[in-house]
Amino acid sequence: IVERIARDRRAVALEQGEYILLSNPNAKIEQYRIIFPLKGSYPQLRRFTVGALEAVPALALESLLFKREKIADGSVDAKITFILYLERAR
């Protein structure tokens, strides 16, 4: 869903996401860490982040990292990390 948001809004360049299962066999909820390396303008990255959180209620923002080589650059390299919470299958 999050990848579709990036594509549909044509807001940011999303090449590949990384999905990591955070294991805890005693938990009733599964957690996935989702890391997206993105490129776009700050407003585009902000729209993407807000759109993802609105579209997926079980998604939480864990961290944002922005990097711009020069102030005059129009685009920003970002690494956005979400945590997705899902009920464990029984």
C-alpha positions in Angstrom: 0.0 0.0 0.0 2.8 2.4 0.9 4.5 1.8 -2.4 1.3 2.5 -4.2 1.0 5.8 -2.4 4.5 6.8 -3.7 3.6 5.7 -7.2 0.1 7.2 -7.3 1.0 10.6 -6.0 4.1 10.6 -8.2 5.6 12.4 -5.2 8.8 10.6 -4.5 11.2 8.2 -6.1 10.9 4.9 -4.3 13.3 2.3 -5.7 13.1 -0.4 -3.1 11.8 -0.9 0.4 13.3 -3.1 3.1 11.0 -5.2 5.2 12.2 -6.7 8.5 10.2 -9.0 10.8 10.8 -8.1 14.4 10.3 -11.4 16.1 8.9 -11.9 19.6 7.2 -15.4 19.8 5.3 -14.4 23.0 3.7 -11.3 21.5 0.2 -11.2 20.2 1.2 -8.7 17.5 3.7 -9.1 14.7 5.8 -6.1 14.0 7.5 -5.3 10.7 10.1 -2.6 10.3 9.7 -1.0 6.8 12.6 1.2 5.6 12.2 3.3 2.5 15.1 5.2 0.9 13.4 8.0 -1.0 14.2 11.0 -3.0 12.1 14.1 -3.6 11.4 17.6 -2.4 10.6 18.1 1.3 6.9 18.8 0.6 6.7 15.6 -1.5 8.3 13.6 1.2 6.0 15.0 3.8 2.9 14.3 1.7 4.2 10.7 1.2 4.7 10.2 4.9 1.3 11.6 5.9 -0.4 9.7 3.1 1.1 6.4 4.2 0.0 7.0 7.9 -3.5 8.0 6.8 -3.9 5.0 4.4 -2.6 2.3 6.9 -3.9 2.8 10.5 -1.6 0.1 11.8 1.5 1.9 10.6 3.6 4.1 12.9 6.4 6.4 12.0 9.7 5.3 13.7 12.2 7.7 12.2 13.0 10.2 9.5 16.4 11.0 8.1 16.9 13.8 5.6 20.1 14.6 3.7 20.8 17.3 1.2 24.2 17.9 -0.3 23.8 21.6 -1.0 21.2 24.1 0.2 20.4 24.9 -3.5 19.5 21.3 -4.3 15.8 20.9 -5.0 15.6 17.3 -3.9 16.3 15.7 -0.6 17.5 12.1 0.0 15.5 10.6 2.8 15.3 7.4 4.8 11.8 6.9 6.3 11.3 4.0 8.7 7.8 2.8 9.7 6.7 0.0 12.0 3.7 -2.0 10.8 1.6 -3.8 13.5 -0.3 -6.9 12.5 -2.3 -9.4 14.6 -0.4 -12.7 14.8 -1.9 -15.5 12.8 -3.1 -18.3 15.0 
